[in-house]
Amino acid sequence: MATDSGYKYKRTNTNGSAQRPLDVAIVGGGLVGSLLALHLGKKGHEVNLYEYREDIRTAELVIGRSINLALSARGRRALAEVGLEEALLGHGIPMAGRMLHDLNGKRKVVPYDANTKQCIYSVGRKHLNEVLLNAAEKYPNIHLHFNHKLVSANLDEGQFAMVDPVTKETKSAQADLIVGCDGAYSAVRKEIVKRPRYDFSQTYIEHGYLELCIPPTATGEFAMPHNYLHIWPRGKFMMIALPNQDRTWTVTLFMPFTNFHSITDADALLDFFRQYFPDAIDLIGRERLIKDFFKIKPQPLVMIKCRPYHVGTKALIVGDAAHAMVPFYGQGMNAGFEDCSVLTELFGKYGSDLERILPEFSERRWEDAHAICDLAMYNYIEMRDLVTKRSYLLRKKLDELLFWMMPNTWVPLYNSVSFSHMRYSKCIANRAWQDQILTRVLYGASFAAVATIATLGYRHVTVSALERLSTSVLSTLKLLKPSY
C-alpha cells in the first residue's frame, strides 16, 4: 500500500547490508506506534500507520484512560533520536521526587535522586500523541489511516484485512512487515498466540484504578507543590497525583475491587475519604469528588508476558502488545519507546534483513520486558506501603550515600531503571549484587559487635541480651533486602 509521492529517499549501506526500503504496516497509532512510524520513516521505509479510533487530534479525551504519563531517560532517548526530546521536555513538568501525604495531612519529600538531582517529567498523553502524529505527517513516506481496525491477518504472508468501524467497509492489504503496536489487548498478538508452543501469560491483579481530578486554586495556581509526584500510601491501597499543564492534577486511586464495590453511595465515599484521605477532600472538592467517583467504573490492571515477539520475517509486536505492565514504575511508555530505539539500532546494524533483525529483537527484549513487568509489580508494594517504613528510608539513605561515594559502581535501583539505559534485567541483577554486599557487611559488623561485647563484657552480658542483639541484626537484614 505504498504511495508514490515522488520523494527520493537516500539509501545507505550499514555494515555491508543494503538499506532496502520496506513496506511497513504499523497497527496501532498510539504513542509507541506513532513513534515507531517516525523511526522507520526516518530510515526511508514506506510506513502505513493504522489506528482503529478516530484521529486523536480532533477527538475528545477518552474518559477512564490515564491522561498523563511519566517520561524518563529511556523514553527521552527514543524521542531524541527523532528530534523531539526538547519539544516534549518543554511541555512536561519536572518531578524531582515523591511527596508523601500521611493521615494527618502532613507531607514529606523523598527525592528520586538526592545526589545528581535528576527528575522525571509529567507529560500529557494526548499532547504527546499529537506531537508524534504531527511529526509523522510531515514525512511523505508515512501515511496515517484512522478508523481502521484489524480483523484478520496471515502473518506468514504479511497479509491483513481492516474494517472501518463506522462505514463497515473492509480493505485488504499486504506489507513486508506488520508491526503490532496495538496495546495490551492487541489484535496482532491475538493472531500470534494461535500458533503452537507460544509462551503467553495474562495476569490481572486484584486492584483496579479510578481517576479523579484536583482543580486549580481560586487564583488559578497549582493546589499543591507541582514538582513532585504526590502519593497517599495506605498499605493495601494508595492514591497518587501528577501535575498537568493547565494546573490541574490527575489523581488516580488504586485499590482492590472489593473496596471499590463497597462504596455504593456518596455518604460511604465521603466516610472513606475522611478516614483515609482527609486532606484530599478539600483539594478535589466534595461535589466534584462524588461526581467523578461515580461517573465511571474502576478499570482493571493487567500484566502481559509473552515470547517470542516475532513471527518469521513478516510480523512483530512491540510496546504493550508485547509486554503490558502495571503502571507503578512509570515505565510502560518508556519501555515501549525503548523498543523503538532497539529496533532502529538493529535496522542500522542489519539494513533491511528481517531474518536477522526480528529474531535478535525478540531475544534481546523478552528478558528485559519480563524484568520490568516484575519490577512494576514490586513497586506497587513500595509505593503504597514500604515508603512509610523506616527500613525503606534507611535503605534509601544508605543507597544515596554509597552512590555519592561510588557513582560508577553503586547505582540505586530506581536510578538504574529511570535515569540510565541499563538493561532492565541487569537492573535487577545489580540490585541483587548490592543486597549481597550489604548482607555480608552487616553480618560482618554484627559478628564483630557480638564478639567485642562478649570479650569486653562477658561477665555482665546475659545470653538473652546476645540473642536479642542477633535477632535485631537479622531483622534489619531482612528489612533491607526487598523481594521482587
C-alpha positions as CSV (number, residue, x, y, z in Angstrom):
1,M,0.0,0.0,0.0
2,A,3.0,2.3,-0.5
3,T,2.2,5.6,-2.0
4,D,4.4,7.0,-4.8
5,S,4.9,10.6,-3.6
6,G,7.8,11.2,-6.0
7,Y,10.1,11.6,-2.9
8,K,13.5,10.2,-3.5
9,Y,14.9,8.5,-0.4
10,K,18.6,8.5,0.4
11,R,19.7,4.9,0.6
12,T,22.6,3.9,2.8
13,N,24.6,0.8,3.5
14,T,25.1,-0.4,7.1
15,N,27.8,-2.9,7.9
16,G,27.6,-4.0,4.3
17,S,23.9,-4.6,4.4
18,A,21.7,-2.9,1.8
19,Q,19.1,-0.5,3.2
20,R,16.3,-1.7,1.0
21,P,13.1,0.3,1.7
22,L,10.4,-1.9,3.1
23,D,6.6,-1.5,3.1
24,V,5.8,-1.5,6.8
25,A,2.3,-1.7,8.3
26,I,2.0,-0.5,11.9
27,V,-1.2,-1.5,13.6
28,G,-1.9,1.0,16.4
29,G,-1.5,4.7,16.2
30,G,-0.9,5.4,19.9
31,L,2.3,6.6,21.5
32,V,4.5,3.6,20.5
33,G,3.0,3.2,17.1
34,S,3.4,6.8,16.1
35,L,6.9,7.0,17.4
36,L,7.9,3.8,15.6
37,A,6.5,5.2,12.4
38,L,8.8,8.2,12.8
39,H,11.9,5.9,13.5
40,L,11.2,3.8,10.4
41,G,10.1,6.6,8.2
42,K,13.3,8.5,9.0
43,K,15.2,5.5,7.7
44,G,13.3,5.8,4.4
45,H,10.8,2.9,4.8
46,E,7.3,3.3,3.4
47,V,5.1,3.3,6.5
48,N,1.4,2.9,6.8
49,L,0.1,3.6,10.3
50,Y,-3.4,2.2,11.1
51,E,-5.5,3.3,14.1
52,Y,-8.9,1.9,14.8
53,R,-10.1,5.1,16.6
54,E,-10.6,8.5,15.1
55,D,-7.8,11.0,14.9
56,I,-6.9,11.8,18.5
57,R,-6.0,15.3,17.4
58,T,-9.7,16.1,16.7
59,A,-11.3,13.7,19.2
60,E,-12.4,14.3,22.8
61,L,-10.3,12.7,25.5
62,V,-11.3,9.1,26.3
63,I,-12.6,9.0,29.9
64,G,-11.1,6.5,32.2
65,R,-7.7,6.3,30.5
66,S,-4.6,7.9,32.1
67,I,-4.2,11.3,30.7
68,N,-0.6,11.9,31.8
69,L,2.5,9.8,32.0
70,A,6.0,9.8,33.4
71,L,8.7,10.4,30.9
72,S,12.2,9.3,31.9
73,A,15.6,8.5,30.3
74,R,14.7,5.6,28.0
75,G,11.8,7.5,26.5
76,R,13.8,10.7,26.2
77,R,16.4,8.9,24.2
78,A,13.9,7.4,21.8
79,L,12.3,10.9,21.3
80,A,15.8,12.5,20.8
81,E,16.5,10.0,18.0
82,V,13.7,11.6,16.0
83,G,14.4,15.2,17.2
84,L,11.5,15.6,19.6
85,E,13.0,15.4,23.0
86,E,13.4,19.1,23.7
87,A,9.9,19.9,22.4
88,L,8.4,17.3,24.9
89,L,10.6,18.4,27.8
90,G,9.5,22.0,27.2
91,H,5.9,20.8,27.6
92,G,6.5,18.4,30.5
93,I,6.5,19.2,34.2
94,P,9.7,18.0,36.1
95,M,9.1,15.9,39.2
96,A,12.1,15.7,41.5
97,G,10.7,13.1,43.9
98,R,7.7,11.8,45.8
99,M,5.7,13.9,48.2
100,L,4.1,11.6,50.8
101,H,0.8,12.6,52.5
102,D,0.1,11.0,55.8
103,L,-3.3,10.6,57.5
104,N,-2.9,13.9,59.2
105,G,-2.2,15.8,56.0
106,K,1.5,16.2,56.8
107,R,3.8,16.0,53.8
108,K,7.2,14.5,53.4
109,V,9.5,14.7,50.4
110,V,11.5,11.7,49.3
111,P,13.7,12.8,46.3
112,Y,14.3,10.5,43.4
113,D,18.0,11.4,43.2
114,A,19.4,13.4,46.1
115,N,22.9,13.5,44.6
116,T,22.6,14.4,40.9
117,K,19.1,15.9,41.2
118,Q,17.7,14.0,38.2
119,C,13.9,14.1,37.6
120,I,11.2,12.5,35.6
121,Y,8.6,14.5,33.6
122,S,4.8,14.5,33.7
123,V,3.6,14.7,30.1
124,G,0.1,14.7,28.7
125,R,-0.8,11.6,26.8
126,K,-2.9,13.4,24.2
127,H,-0.4,16.2,23.7
128,L,2.4,13.7,23.2
129,N,0.4,11.6,20.7
130,E,-0.5,14.8,18.8
131,V,3.2,15.9,18.6
132,L,4.2,12.4,17.3
133,L,1.4,12.3,14.7
134,N,2.1,15.8,13.5
135,A,5.7,15.0,13.1
136,A,4.9,11.8,11.3
137,E,2.5,13.6,8.9
138,K,5.4,15.7,7.6
139,Y,7.1,12.6,6.1
140,P,5.9,11.9,2.6
141,N,6.6,8.2,3.2
142,I,4.4,7.9,6.3
143,H,0.7,7.6,5.7
144,L,-1.9,7.8,8.5
145,H,-5.1,5.8,8.4
146,F,-7.7,6.3,11.1
147,N,-10.9,4.3,11.7
148,H,-9.0,1.2,10.5
149,K,-9.5,-1.9,12.7
150,L,-7.6,-5.1,12.1
151,V,-10.0,-8.0,11.7
152,S,-7.7,-10.8,10.3
153,A,-4.1,-11.4,9.3
154,N,-2.0,-14.0,7.6
155,L,1.3,-13.2,9.4
156,D,3.3,-15.7,7.4
157,E,2.5,-13.9,4.2
158,G,2.2,-10.4,5.5
159,Q,-1.4,-10.1,4.5
160,F,-4.1,-8.4,6.6
161,A,-7.6,-7.0,6.4
162,M,-9.0,-3.8,8.0
163,V,-12.6,-2.7,8.6
164,D,-13.9,0.8,9.1
165,P,-15.9,0.7,12.4
166,V,-18.2,3.4,11.1
167,T,-18.8,2.6,7.4
168,K,-18.1,-1.2,7.8
169,E,-16.0,-1.0,4.7
170,T,-13.3,-3.7,4.5
171,K,-9.9,-3.3,2.9
172,S,-7.2,-5.9,2.3
173,A,-3.5,-5.1,2.1
174,Q,0.0,-6.6,2.2
175,A,3.3,-5.5,3.7
176,D,6.8,-6.6,4.1
177,L,6.5,-6.2,7.8
178,I,3.4,-6.0,10.1
179,V,4.2,-4.4,13.5
180,G,1.6,-4.7,16.3
181,C,1.7,-1.6,18.5
182,D,-2.0,-2.0,19.4
183,G,-1.8,-2.3,23.2
184,A,-2.5,-4.8,25.9
185,Y,-5.4,-6.3,24.0
186,S,-3.5,-6.5,20.8
187,A,-5.3,-7.9,17.7
188,V,-1.9,-8.7,16.2
189,R,-0.8,-10.7,19.3
190,K,-4.2,-12.5,19.2
191,E,-3.1,-13.9,15.8
192,I,0.3,-14.8,17.2
193,V,-0.9,-16.8,20.2
194,K,-2.8,-19.1,18.0
195,R,0.5,-20.6,16.9
196,P,1.7,-23.8,18.6
197,R,4.1,-23.7,21.6
198,Y,3.8,-19.9,22.0
199,D,4.6,-18.7,25.5
200,F,1.9,-16.3,26.8
201,S,0.6,-15.3,30.2
202,Q,-2.0,-12.7,31.2
203,T,-2.3,-11.7,34.8
204,Y,-5.0,-9.4,36.3
205,I,-4.2,-8.1,39.8
206,E,-6.9,-7.8,42.4
207,H,-6.6,-4.0,42.3
208,G,-8.2,-1.6,39.9
209,Y,-7.9,2.2,39.3
210,L,-10.1,5.2,39.0
211,E,-9.2,8.7,38.0
212,L,-10.2,11.9,39.8
213,C,-9.1,15.5,39.4
214,I,-7.8,18.3,41.6
215,P,-8.7,21.6,40.1
216,P,-6.5,24.8,40.3
217,T,-7.0,27.1,43.2
218,A,-9.3,30.1,43.0
219,T,-6.3,32.2,41.8
220,G,-5.5,29.7,39.0
221,E,-2.5,28.1,40.7
222,F,-1.5,24.6,41.5
223,A,-3.2,23.4,44.7
224,M,0.0,21.5,45.8
225,P,3.7,21.9,45.1
226,H,3.8,20.8,41.5
227,N,7.4,19.5,41.0
228,Y,6.6,16.2,42.8
229,L,4.6,13.0,42.3
230,H,2.2,13.1,45.3
231,I,1.4,9.8,47.0
232,W,-1.1,8.9,49.7
233,P,0.3,5.5,50.8
234,R,-2.2,3.5,52.8
235,G,-0.8,0.0,53.0
236,K,-3.3,-2.1,51.0
237,F,-4.1,0.8,48.6
238,M,-2.9,4.3,47.6
239,M,-3.7,7.4,45.7
240,I,-1.3,9.4,43.5
241,A,-1.4,12.7,41.7
242,L,0.5,14.0,38.7
243,P,0.5,17.7,37.6
244,N,-0.9,18.9,34.3
245,Q,0.0,21.9,32.2
246,D,-3.4,23.5,33.0
247,R,-2.6,23.4,36.7
248,T,-5.0,20.6,37.4
249,W,-3.9,17.3,38.9
250,T,-4.7,13.9,37.6
251,V,-5.5,11.9,40.7
252,T,-5.5,8.1,40.5
253,L,-6.9,5.9,43.2
254,F,-5.6,2.3,43.2
255,M,-7.2,-0.3,45.5
256,P,-8.8,-3.7,45.5
257,F,-12.0,-4.1,43.6
258,T,-13.6,-5.3,46.8
259,N,-13.0,-1.8,48.3
260,F,-14.4,-0.1,45.3
261,H,-17.5,-2.2,45.3
262,S,-18.1,-1.5,49.0
263,I,-18.5,2.2,48.2
264,T,-22.1,2.4,46.9
265,D,-23.2,6.0,47.7
266,A,-22.0,9.5,48.4
267,D,-22.1,9.0,52.2
268,A,-19.9,5.9,52.0
269,L,-17.5,7.7,49.7
270,L,-17.1,10.7,52.0
271,D,-16.7,8.5,55.0
272,F,-14.0,6.5,53.2
273,F,-12.1,9.7,52.2
274,R,-12.4,11.2,55.7
275,Q,-10.8,8.1,57.1
276,Y,-8.0,7.6,54.6
277,F,-7.5,10.7,52.5
278,P,-8.9,13.6,54.6
279,D,-6.8,16.3,53.1
280,A,-7.8,15.3,49.5
281,I,-11.5,16.2,50.1
282,D,-10.9,19.9,50.1
283,L,-8.3,19.6,47.3
284,I,-10.7,17.8,45.0
285,G,-13.9,19.4,46.2
286,R,-16.7,17.5,47.8
287,E,-19.2,17.7,44.9
288,R,-16.6,17.0,42.3
289,L,-15.3,14.0,44.2
290,I,-18.7,12.5,44.3
291,K,-19.4,13.2,40.7
292,D,-16.1,11.9,39.3
293,F,-16.0,8.8,41.5
294,F,-19.4,7.5,40.3
295,K,-19.0,8.7,36.7
296,I,-17.1,5.6,35.6
297,K,-16.4,2.2,36.9
298,P,-12.9,1.4,38.2
299,Q,-10.6,0.0,35.4
300,P,-8.6,-3.3,35.6
301,L,-4.8,-3.6,35.6
302,V,-3.2,-6.3,33.6
303,M,0.3,-7.7,33.0
304,I,1.2,-9.4,29.8
305,K,4.3,-11.6,29.3
306,C,5.0,-13.5,26.1
307,R,7.7,-14.6,23.8
308,P,9.0,-14.5,21.1
309,Y,7.8,-11.2,19.7
310,H,8.1,-12.1,16.1
311,V,6.6,-14.4,13.5
312,G,9.1,-15.5,10.8
313,T,10.2,-12.4,8.8
314,K,6.8,-10.7,8.4
315,A,5.4,-9.8,11.9
316,L,6.5,-8.3,15.2
317,I,4.8,-6.9,18.3
318,V,6.2,-4.1,20.5
319,G,5.1,-2.0,23.4
320,D,2.1,-3.0,25.5
321,A,1.2,-5.6,22.8
322,A,4.4,-7.4,23.8
323,H,4.8,-6.5,27.5
324,A,1.9,-4.7,29.1
325,M,2.7,-3.9,32.7
326,V,1.0,-2.4,35.7
327,P,1.8,1.4,35.9
328,F,3.6,1.6,39.2
329,Y,7.2,2.1,37.9
330,G,6.1,4.6,35.3
331,Q,8.0,2.5,32.7
332,G,5.2,1.3,30.4
333,M,5.6,4.1,27.8
334,N,9.4,4.3,28.4
335,A,9.8,0.6,27.8
336,G,7.7,0.8,24.6
337,F,9.8,3.8,23.4
338,E,13.0,1.8,24.2
339,D,11.6,-0.9,21.9
340,C,11.7,1.7,19.1
341,S,15.3,2.5,19.9
342,V,16.4,-1.1,19.9
343,L,14.6,-1.9,16.7
344,T,16.1,1.1,15.0
345,E,19.5,0.1,16.2
346,L,19.0,-3.3,14.6
347,F,17.9,-1.8,11.3
348,G,21.0,0.2,11.4
349,K,23.1,-2.9,12.1
350,Y,21.5,-5.2,9.5
351,G,19.9,-2.9,6.9
352,S,16.6,-4.4,5.9
353,D,17.5,-8.0,6.7
354,L,14.4,-9.0,8.7
355,E,15.7,-12.6,9.0
356,R,18.3,-11.2,11.4
357,I,16.5,-8.2,12.8
358,L,13.4,-9.8,14.2
359,P,14.9,-12.8,16.0
360,E,17.5,-10.7,17.6
361,F,15.0,-8.1,18.7
362,S,12.9,-10.9,20.4
363,E,16.0,-12.4,22.0
364,R,17.2,-9.0,23.3
365,R,14.0,-7.7,24.6
366,W,12.0,-10.5,26.2
367,E,14.1,-10.9,29.3
368,D,14.2,-7.2,29.9
369,A,10.5,-6.9,29.3
370,H,9.7,-9.6,31.9
371,A,12.1,-7.9,34.3
372,I,10.4,-4.5,34.2
373,C,7.0,-6.2,34.4
374,D,8.1,-7.8,37.7
375,L,9.7,-4.6,39.0
376,A,6.4,-2.7,38.3
377,M,4.5,-5.2,40.4
378,Y,7.1,-4.8,43.2
379,N,7.0,-1.0,43.1
380,Y,3.3,-1.0,43.9
381,I,4.1,-2.6,47.2
382,E,6.8,0.0,47.7
383,M,4.6,3.0,46.8
384,R,1.5,2.0,48.8
385,D,3.3,0.6,51.9
386,L,7.1,0.5,52.1
387,V,7.7,4.2,51.5
388,T,6.4,4.9,55.0
389,K,8.6,2.4,56.8
390,R,11.9,3.2,58.5
391,S,13.6,0.3,56.8
392,Y,12.8,1.7,53.4
393,L,14.0,5.1,54.3
394,L,17.2,3.7,55.9
395,R,18.0,1.7,52.7
396,K,17.3,4.7,50.5
397,K,19.7,6.9,52.6
398,L,22.3,4.2,52.5
399,D,22.0,3.8,48.7
400,E,22.3,7.6,48.4
401,L,25.5,7.7,50.5
402,L,27.1,4.8,48.5
403,F,26.0,6.3,45.2
404,W,27.6,9.6,46.3
405,M,30.8,7.8,47.2
406,M,30.9,5.4,44.2
407,P,28.7,6.8,41.5
408,N,30.1,4.5,38.8
409,T,29.8,1.4,41.0
410,W,26.8,1.7,43.2
411,V,23.7,2.8,41.3
412,P,20.5,2.5,43.2
413,L,17.7,0.5,41.7
414,Y,15.4,3.4,40.9
415,N,18.2,5.4,39.3
416,S,19.2,2.4,37.1
417,V,15.7,2.0,35.9
418,S,14.6,5.6,35.4
419,F,17.8,7.5,34.8
420,S,20.0,5.1,32.9
421,H,19.9,2.8,29.8
422,M,21.0,-0.2,31.8
423,R,19.1,-3.3,30.6
424,Y,16.1,-3.9,32.9
425,S,17.3,-7.5,33.7
426,K,20.7,-6.0,34.6
427,C,19.0,-3.5,37.0
428,I,17.6,-6.5,38.9
429,A,20.9,-8.3,38.9
430,N,22.7,-5.1,40.0
431,R,20.2,-4.8,43.0
432,A,20.7,-8.4,43.9
433,W,24.5,-7.8,44.0
434,Q,24.0,-4.8,46.2
435,D,21.9,-6.8,48.6
436,Q,24.6,-9.4,48.8
437,I,27.2,-6.8,49.6
438,L,25.1,-5.2,52.3
439,T,24.2,-8.5,53.8
440,R,27.9,-9.5,54.1
441,V,28.9,-6.2,55.5
442,L,26.1,-6.2,58.1
443,Y,26.8,-9.8,59.1
444,G,30.4,-9.0,59.5
445,A,29.7,-5.9,61.5
446,S,27.2,-7.7,63.8
447,F,29.6,-10.6,64.3
448,A,32.3,-8.1,65.3
449,A,29.9,-6.3,67.7
450,V,28.9,-9.5,69.3
451,A,32.5,-10.6,69.6
452,T,33.5,-7.3,71.1
453,I,30.7,-7.3,73.7
454,A,31.5,-10.9,74.6
455,T,35.2,-10.1,75.0
456,L,34.8,-6.9,77.0
457,G,31.7,-7.5,79.0
458,Y,31.3,-11.3,79.2
459,R,30.7,-11.1,83.0
460,H,27.8,-8.6,82.6
461,V,26.2,-9.6,79.3
462,T,23.5,-12.3,79.5
463,V,22.7,-14.9,76.9
464,S,19.3,-13.4,76.4
465,A,20.9,-10.0,75.6
466,L,23.1,-11.6,72.9
467,E,20.0,-13.3,71.5
468,R,18.1,-10.0,71.3
469,L,21.1,-8.4,69.5
470,S,21.4,-11.2,67.0
471,T,17.6,-11.2,66.3
472,S,17.7,-7.4,65.8
473,V,20.5,-7.7,63.3
474,L,18.7,-10.5,61.4
475,S,15.5,-8.4,61.3
476,T,17.5,-5.4,59.9
477,L,19.0,-7.6,57.2
478,K,15.5,-8.8,56.1
479,L,14.1,-5.3,56.0
480,L,17.0,-4.0,53.9
481,K,16.5,-6.7,51.3
482,P,13.2,-6.5,49.5
483,S,11.9,-9.3,47.2
484,Y,10.7,-8.9,43.7
